[in-house]
Amino acid sequence: MILAVIFDLDGTLVETEELKALSYARAAVELRPELREAEVVEAFVEAFKEVVGLSRQEVAKGLLQRFGLEAAACARMAEFGVSSPWQAYVQVRQRLYEAMLADPAMLRRQQYPHNIALLHESRQQGWLVALASMSYCQQVRRVLEVLGLTDAFDFVASRDDVENGKPDPEIYFLVARELGVPPANCLVIEDSPAGVKAALAADMNVAAVSTPFTRQHLHESGLLPPQHIVDDPGKLPNVIARFCQK
């Protein structure tokens, strides 16, 4: 029996993954001005599909290596008082990403109506509703405020609340404890393989609603049966209904 529905944020309720990819691309151009933004954005969007759902450190390190940004990032370490090139890259990128999050119209354009509708329906059904995001608390609060979802959850967990990021299940165990619901009675709505792995490792039910960033890897991962991966938002209510009939 499903007693609680737990939502991911980035890529699930709002397509911030696209904004993150764009911010990393623009940060690369800032580090290496000889790069042309129009040429690198598409490459970064494709590369970002490989790292969606991973930690900020893992994403930054992967992109630094893939696009040869280490030397340029190293030259900015002293400016930011950091001790690693990936940290300097993150600092450059973070300023650009924060500017995107400061634009309410941009965030609203990126929301996923089908998953937000499921969030409201879950509350109407009387289920507990929670958020488990690998974004940091300040960013989570900003996105929820813009989308009008500040009071939509019984509990919100962010990257600040756990030591280990997804695919480690720590954040899902935390949410289950705070809600007072056994993991087996939780249904997780995710979009990335890393998030799916985390939820499965916590022994929770999982439905993955794919995005252009995650669709291929979700299907290739073999983590979930095909009927638990939603590519067509119109089929989402039927998939959720099947979980509720268990």
Backbone torsions as a table, in degrees:
resi	resn	phi	psi	omega
1	MET	NA	131.1	178.2
2	ILE	-82.6	124.0	177.9
3	LEU	-112.5	-20.5	-177.4
4	ALA	-145.7	143.9	175.2
5	VAL	-117.5	126.9	-176.2
6	ILE	-115.5	123.0	-177.4
7	PHE	-103.8	140.2	162.6
8	ASP	-76.4	167.0	-179.9
9	LEU	-107.2	-66.8	-173.8
10	ASP	-71.0	118.7	-178.5
11	GLY	90.0	-10.0	-179.3
12	THR	-111.5	-59.4	176.9
13	LEU	-89.5	-28.5	-178.9
14	VAL	-147.6	139.4	-177.3
15	GLU	-84.8	66.6	175.6
16	THR	-77.4	-13.9	179.2
17	GLU	-60.4	-37.9	177.5
18	GLU	-63.6	-40.5	178.6
19	LEU	-67.5	-38.3	177.8
20	LYS	-62.8	-45.2	178.9
21	ALA	-59.5	-42.5	179.7
22	LEU	-64.8	-39.2	-179.3
23	SER	-67.7	-37.8	176.7
24	TYR	-66.2	-37.7	178.7
25	ALA	-65.2	-45.6	-179.6
26	ARG	-66.8	-33.1	176.0
27	ALA	-66.2	-36.1	177.2
28	ALA	-63.7	-40.0	178.5
29	VAL	-66.4	-36.3	177.8
30	GLU	-66.7	-38.3	178.8
31	LEU	-70.1	-38.2	-178.5
32	ARG	-128.0	85.4	-174.5
33	PRO	-59.0	-17.8	179.1
34	GLU	-70.5	-17.1	176.0
35	LEU	-74.1	145.3	178.3
36	ARG	-99.7	122.2	-175.3
37	GLU	-56.0	-42.4	-178.1
38	ALA	-59.2	-28.6	-177.7
39	GLU	-87.8	-30.1	-173.8
40	VAL	-91.1	-23.0	-175.9
41	VAL	-59.5	-48.3	-178.9
42	GLU	-60.9	-40.9	179.1
43	ALA	-63.9	-39.1	179.7
44	PHE	-70.2	-37.8	177.5
45	VAL	-60.2	-44.0	178.8
46	GLU	-66.2	-43.1	179.9
47	ALA	-64.4	-35.3	-177.1
48	PHE	-65.8	-26.1	178.0
49	LYS	-60.7	-26.9	-179.2
50	GLU	-77.0	-19.6	-172.5
51	VAL	-121.0	5.4	179.6
52	VAL	-56.2	131.8	177.8
53	GLY	92.9	-9.6	179.1
54	LEU	-86.0	172.1	-178.2
55	SER	-70.5	161.6	178.7
56	ARG	-57.7	-41.5	179.3
57	GLN	-61.8	-46.5	-178.7
58	GLU	-64.3	-40.9	179.2
59	VAL	-63.4	-50.4	-176.7
60	ALA	-62.5	-44.3	179.5
61	LYS	-62.1	-42.7	-179.1
62	GLY	-63.2	-43.3	-179.0
63	LEU	-72.8	-36.3	176.2
64	LEU	-57.1	-47.6	-177.3
65	GLN	-69.3	-44.0	-175.4
66	ARG	-64.3	-35.4	-174.8
67	PHE	-110.0	13.3	173.8
68	GLY	61.6	46.5	-175.5
69	LEU	-103.5	2.7	-172.2
70	GLU	-59.6	-47.9	-176.3
71	ALA	-63.7	-43.1	-179.8
72	ALA	-65.8	-38.7	178.0
73	ALA	-69.6	-37.3	179.0
74	CYS	-60.2	-36.0	-179.5
75	ALA	-68.4	-14.5	-179.5
76	ARG	-103.1	-0.1	-175.4
77	MET	-60.5	-46.0	-178.0
78	ALA	-63.1	-37.3	179.7
79	GLU	-57.1	-38.3	-176.9
80	PHE	-100.2	-2.4	179.8
81	GLY	65.9	37.4	-179.8
82	VAL	-114.4	167.6	-173.1
83	SER	-116.1	9.0	-179.6
84	SER	-143.2	143.7	179.1
85	PRO	-58.0	-36.9	-178.4
86	TRP	-64.8	-32.3	178.5
87	GLN	-68.0	-38.4	177.3
88	ALA	-64.9	-41.5	178.1
89	TYR	-60.7	-42.6	178.9
90	VAL	-62.5	-40.1	-179.8
91	GLN	-63.3	-42.3	177.9
92	VAL	-64.6	-46.9	-178.0
93	ARG	-66.8	-36.1	-175.1
94	GLN	-64.2	-38.7	178.1
95	ARG	-61.8	-40.2	179.8
96	LEU	-69.2	-40.0	-179.0
97	TYR	-68.6	-39.8	178.6
98	GLU	-61.8	-35.3	177.6
99	ALA	-64.9	-35.7	177.3
100	MET	-67.7	-43.0	-179.9
101	LEU	-67.2	-21.3	179.7
102	ALA	-77.8	-5.1	-179.3
103	ASP	-100.8	98.2	-176.9
104	PRO	-58.0	-39.2	-178.5
105	ALA	-62.8	-38.9	179.3
106	MET	-64.4	-44.3	179.9
107	LEU	-63.3	-42.1	-179.2
108	ARG	-64.5	-33.9	177.5
109	ARG	-66.8	-24.0	-175.4
110	GLN	-92.1	-3.2	-175.6
111	GLN	-72.6	153.5	178.2
112	TYR	-104.1	100.7	-174.4
113	PRO	-59.1	-35.1	-176.3
114	HIS	-66.2	-40.0	179.6
115	ASN	-75.9	-34.0	176.0
116	ILE	-67.7	-36.6	175.8
117	ALA	-63.0	-39.2	177.1
118	LEU	-64.0	-37.8	177.0
119	LEU	-58.5	-48.1	-179.2
120	HIS	-68.2	-37.7	178.5
121	GLU	-64.2	-38.2	179.5
122	SER	-61.4	-41.6	178.1
123	ARG	-65.2	-40.0	179.4
124	GLN	-65.1	-29.9	178.4
125	GLN	-75.9	-9.9	179.4
126	GLY	90.7	7.4	177.3
127	TRP	-77.7	151.7	168.1
128	LEU	-70.1	146.6	-177.0
129	VAL	-131.6	131.9	-178.5
130	ALA	-137.3	166.3	177.6
131	LEU	-122.8	136.1	177.5
132	ALA	-130.6	97.1	-172.2
133	SER	-117.6	143.7	174.0
134	MET	-88.9	3.7	169.9
135	SER	-79.4	158.8	-179.7
136	TYR	-80.2	158.3	-169.0
137	CYS	-53.2	-45.9	-177.7
138	GLN	-60.2	-40.8	179.4
139	GLN	-69.1	-41.6	178.7
140	VAL	-59.2	-47.5	-178.7
141	ARG	-61.4	-38.9	179.8
142	ARG	-63.4	-47.4	-178.4
143	VAL	-64.4	-45.7	-179.1
144	LEU	-63.3	-37.4	179.1
145	GLU	-63.1	-46.6	-178.0
146	VAL	-65.2	-37.7	-177.9
147	LEU	-83.8	-1.2	179.8
148	GLY	71.6	31.9	-176.0
149	LEU	-116.6	17.4	-176.3
150	THR	-57.1	-37.2	-176.8
151	ASP	-107.0	20.4	-173.7
152	ALA	-86.5	-10.6	-171.8
153	PHE	-119.1	147.9	173.8
154	ASP	-79.1	-24.8	176.9
155	PHE	-157.3	139.6	177.9
156	VAL	-123.2	125.1	176.2
157	ALA	-117.4	136.8	179.9
158	SER	-127.3	-178.7	-178.5
159	ARG	-60.0	-27.9	179.9
160	ASP	-64.7	-21.9	-171.3
161	ASP	-90.8	-6.4	-176.3
162	VAL	-133.4	156.1	176.9
163	GLU	-82.9	-34.5	-174.5
164	ASN	-115.1	132.5	178.8
165	GLY	-85.6	168.8	174.0
166	LYS	-59.0	141.9	17.0
167	PRO	-85.3	6.9	172.4
168	ASP	-64.4	140.4	-176.1
169	PRO	-81.5	4.5	-172.3
170	GLU	-51.9	-45.4	-175.2
171	ILE	-66.2	-32.4	179.1
172	TYR	-75.8	-35.5	173.7
173	PHE	-63.2	-40.2	178.6
174	LEU	-59.7	-48.2	-178.7
175	VAL	-61.4	-44.1	-179.6
176	ALA	-60.6	-42.2	179.1
177	ARG	-63.7	-44.4	-178.0
178	GLU	-66.0	-33.7	178.8
179	LEU	-80.8	-19.5	-176.6
180	GLY	72.9	32.3	-177.5
181	VAL	-121.0	131.8	176.1
182	PRO	-60.1	143.2	179.5
183	PRO	-52.5	-36.6	-178.2
184	ALA	-64.2	-17.7	179.8
185	ASN	-101.3	13.9	179.0
186	CYS	-107.4	141.0	173.2
187	LEU	-114.7	122.9	-178.2
188	VAL	-102.8	135.6	175.3
189	ILE	-109.5	112.1	-176.0
190	GLU	-126.1	171.7	176.8
191	ASP	-129.4	-15.7	-173.4
192	SER	-119.2	154.3	175.6
193	PRO	-57.1	-38.4	179.4
194	ALA	-62.5	-42.7	178.4
195	GLY	-67.0	-40.2	177.8
196	VAL	-62.2	-44.6	178.2
197	LYS	-57.7	-43.5	-179.0
198	ALA	-61.7	-45.9	-178.3
199	ALA	-67.1	-40.9	178.2
200	LEU	-65.3	-38.7	178.7
201	ALA	-65.6	-22.8	176.4
202	ALA	-88.3	5.5	179.5
203	ASP	63.0	37.7	177.9
204	MET	-104.3	160.6	172.1
205	ASN	-75.7	143.4	-174.9
206	VAL	-137.0	131.6	167.6
207	ALA	-119.2	129.6	179.9
208	ALA	-105.9	123.4	176.0
209	VAL	-102.9	106.9	-170.4
210	SER	-73.9	159.1	173.9
211	THR	-129.6	170.2	175.8
212	PRO	-57.3	-24.5	179.8
213	PHE	-79.9	-25.1	-170.9
214	THR	-120.4	-11.2	-170.2
215	ARG	-55.9	-52.3	-175.8
216	GLN	-61.4	-46.6	-176.2
217	HIS	-69.9	-32.3	175.9
218	LEU	-61.5	-46.7	-178.0
219	HIS	-71.0	-37.3	-178.9
220	GLU	-74.8	-22.1	-175.5
221	SER	-69.0	-29.8	-176.8
222	GLY	70.8	14.5	-178.0
223	LEU	-71.3	-34.2	-176.5
224	LEU	-127.0	151.4	171.6
225	PRO	-64.9	149.3	-176.2
226	PRO	-53.7	-32.6	-177.4
227	GLN	-71.6	-9.5	177.6
228	HIS	-101.4	5.8	175.4
229	ILE	-110.4	121.1	-175.0
230	VAL	-102.7	109.2	175.3
231	ASP	-94.8	-29.1	179.6
232	ASP	-105.1	109.7	-177.7
233	PRO	-54.0	-27.8	179.9
234	GLY	-64.4	-19.8	-179.2
235	LYS	-92.8	-4.7	-176.8
236	LEU	-57.4	-46.9	-179.5
237	PRO	-58.1	-37.3	179.6
238	ASN	-67.5	-38.5	178.6
239	VAL	-65.1	-44.4	179.6
240	ILE	-64.1	-38.4	179.5
241	ALA	-60.5	-37.4	179.8
242	ARG	-63.7	-38.3	177.3
243	PHE	-65.6	-37.3	-177.2
244	CYS	-71.7	-18.2	-179.7
245	GLN	-86.9	-6.7	-179.1
246	LYS	-66.4	NA	NA
